[in-house]
Amino acid sequence: MRPYRGIDAAERLAQRRARLIDAGLEILGGAPPTPELTVRTICGGAGVAMRYFYESFADKDDFVEAVFDHVIADLATTTQAAVAAAPPAEQSRAGMANIVHAIADDARVGRLLFSAQLSNEVVARKRNESTVFFAMLLGQHAGDALQLPAGDRRRASTHFAVGGVGQTLSAWLSGEITFTPDELIDHLALLLDTLGKRAVRR
């Protein structure tokens, strides 16, 4: 196809997809979340015609997966980079700082990933998948920095830590915990480091 206003077809498709993804984050991560997710609502939020939805997504479930995957991939990439750039003794804090600041800077991200008020079935499934993924990432960190022994002890500890961090972030987002972002970062980093040190002593 010929370029339109200097933009070729592939780039236009990518731009429309990005607008739809951002609209999905706005809808799913909104406060309160939209009770019913429709293609019309999504396209209205993105400012694109409904016919363009299906050039990128098979259906609404495929769309919700794409929104979640986009957010979690960005968070995982930046968190890994933050941890890798920090000295071993500061890696827990660096990882927690990246996550906490990401959801403090964009509350939509926090609500999509951690809010108990969002009951979308696809989001619930993707959260479970992301828990396993973050447990694997934390397991790598625990092995390198916290020196947890490999095997079931490390896996159990990392799943426990990821679940606890997720619940804590959910409580913070709901206002049940009133820490400042830096207080929350310090507290979560301390808990993770304490867990690692106790596991090593055992």
Secondary structure as UniProt FT lines:
FT   TURN            5..6
FT   HELIX           9..28
FT   HELIX           39..46
FT   HELIX           50..55
FT   HELIX           60..85
FT   HELIX           88..90
FT   HELIX           91..105
FT   HELIX           107..114
FT   TURN            116..117
FT   HELIX           121..141
FT   HELIX           142..146
FT   HELIX           152..174
FT   HELIX           181..201
//
